[in-house]
Amino acid sequence: MKIKKLAIDNYKYFCSLEGSDYIASEFALETILKLIKKFNVSNIMEIGLGIGSVSDTILKFSKIENLQINYVGTEKNQFCLNALPQNVQNFNEIQLFSELIEVPNNKFDLIIIDGLDLSLVEIKKYCAPNAILFIEGGREEQTKSILDIFPNYLFVNVITLKKNPPYAHESRSVKSYIGGGQLIFTNPTFKMRLFWAKQKLLTFIKIKIRKNFKK
């Protein structure tokens, strides 16, 4: 199954579930899967599991691609905690904690931030030497506070030119662009620098096109 199809199919599925107001977009899901494949990610932590759209998509992808993924997640909202076992096909493979400060000091290749956590200042100790951070959606203040922790970072706001599809949650207007995310390479390798440069160029072009459409 292609990455794009899995991202779209799973997004459609989660849009039909209760509590889907703030789930990661299909573009964000697709971007995360591409990062996992390109950089051979094996240790993942998701801060803010929500109702499980990201974790379910990644764990399904790991089965399709025969990847060995160690998945850790945090969540303390009771509604989400009740929903996760029902929504996530491979829920038993998630090591679940209430907050970041409860997670053992493991080192993660990819950290996905899809929720607020007051202990994010501690995030550096959970990062592998060349960790990738992906902050779903806008979250500008959260992004700024995290960037201050990593002096060698490379950062890009990844966006798309696609508008929200009809099957998106009713809170997302079909006239608005699909949400993206904030991509941070904490200590980038040469391969990561090349990837970042490409994404930086693509984002620059897409912003120009968006502005032209507004005229």
N, C-alpha and C positions, 0 to 999 in steps of 0.2 A: 504493500500500500504506500502510495506517495505521501510525503510529509504534508503537503497542502490539503490533500483529501482527508487525511486523518484529522487535521486541525479543524477543517470546516465541519466534518461530520460530528466531531465531539462537541464543537461549539453549538451546533444546532441542537444536539441532545440536551446539553446543559441549559440552553435557553428555555427549554420546556419545563424545567424544574423550579420548584419553589425556592426563592432566595437567589435567583440568578441576576438580580439587578446590577451587581458589580463584578461579575465574573470577567476573567481576562478575555480579550477579544480573540477572534480567530487568527488575526495577524500576529498578535503577541504569542499565541500558542505555536504558530508556524515558526516564528523567529527562535523561540526557545528550543524547539526540536532541531532546527538547523544548527544551533550552537552545540547541542549535545553530540550530534553526528560529526560535525567538522572538527571539534576539539576533543573527541574521545572522552567525554565526560562520564565519570562513573560514580562520584560522590556528590549528591545533591541535597541541599536544604531549602525548603520553602517556608518563608516566614509569613504566616497567614494563609492557611490552607483553604479557608472559606468552605464552600460546599463541594470542593474537590475537582474543579474543571482542569486545573493545571496538573495536579498529581495523577488523575485518571488518564489524561492524555499521554503524559510521559511514561507511565508504567505500561500502558498499552503499546506504546512505541518500542519500549525495551523488549517486549515479547516478540514483536514483529521483526525487530532487528537482531534479536538474540543478544542483547546487551546485559551486562551485569551492573545493575544500578542499586546503589545504597541510598535509600530515600528517607530523609528526616524532615518532619514538618512540625510547625507550631500552630496551635489554635486553642482559644479559650472560650469562644462564643458557644453557648450551649446549643443553640439552633444548629450551628454548623457541625458541632460534635455529634449531634444526633443524625445529621444528614450524611456525613462522610461514609459510614459503613454501608449505607444504601446506594450511594452514588458512585463510589470508587470501586471498580471491578476487582482490583488487586489491593484492597485496603489493608489486608494483613501484612503487606510488605512495607508499610509506612511505620517508621518509628515516631510515635506521636508524643509531643510535649506541649505543655500549656503555654510556656513563654521561652524566649531565647535563653534566658539565664539558667534554665533547667537543662539545656542541651549539653551533653558532655563535650569536652574540648576536642572534637573531631575536626579534621581539616577537609573543607569542601571545595570541589572544583568549580561548582556553580551554585550560587545562592540567589534564589528568586524571592523578591520582596513584593508581596501582594497584600500587605496589611501594615498597620501601624504597630510599633513595638518600642516602648520607651527605652529599652535596653540596647537599641541599635548601635550605641556608641561602642559596645563590646564586640561588634561584628568582626573586627580585624583578626581576633584570635581564632576565628573559625575558618579563616581563609587559607587555602592551599597557597603555595608560593606564587602561582600564576592564576589565581582565582578570577572567575568572571561573575559579575553581579548584574542581575537584570531586575529593574524596578518597573513593575507593570503600571502602565498609564502615565499620568503626568507626575504628580508627587514632587514638585520642584523643590520645596523646602527640605523634604526628606533626602532628595538627591544631593543637594548642596551640603548638608550635614555629613553625608557619607563621603563625599569627595574630599572633604577636609582631612579625612583619616588616611588617605592614600596619596602620598606625594608624587608617585610615578604613574598615576592613572592616565588612561585614555578614555574619553567619554564621548558618546554620540547618542542623540535622541533619534531612535529609529521610528519612521513613520511610513504610511502608505497613502496612495492616491485613491484607494477604494472607499466608497461610502458604505455606511451600515446597511446590511442586507435586510429584506423584509422580515426575515425570521429572527432578527436580533430582538433583545428585550425591548418592550415598548418605551422604556425610558431613553432609548438611544434612537435619535431621529435618523431616518433614512437619508436626510439631507446633510448629515454630518459625516465627517471622515471617521473611519474605523480607528480605534485607539491603538497606539503603539506602545513604546516603552523606552526606558533609559538604560542604555547598555554601558557598563563600566568594565574595563580591563584594569585590574588593580596593579598588576606588574607585568605588562604585556611582553610576550615573546615576539619574535620576528613575524611568525605566522599570524599572530593576533594583530600586529600592527598593520599588516596587509589587509586583513579583514576589516579593521577599523577604518582604514583609509577609503576603502570601497564604500562602506556604509556612510561615511562622512560626505562623500561625493554624491551618493544617491539622495541623501537627506537634503543637501543643498539644492539639487535639481528639483526635488519634489516640492520644496518650499517655494521655489520660484514659480513652478507650475500652479500651485495652489493660489498664490497671489495673483497670477495672471487671470485665473478663472473668476476671481472676485471682481475684476475690473469690468 
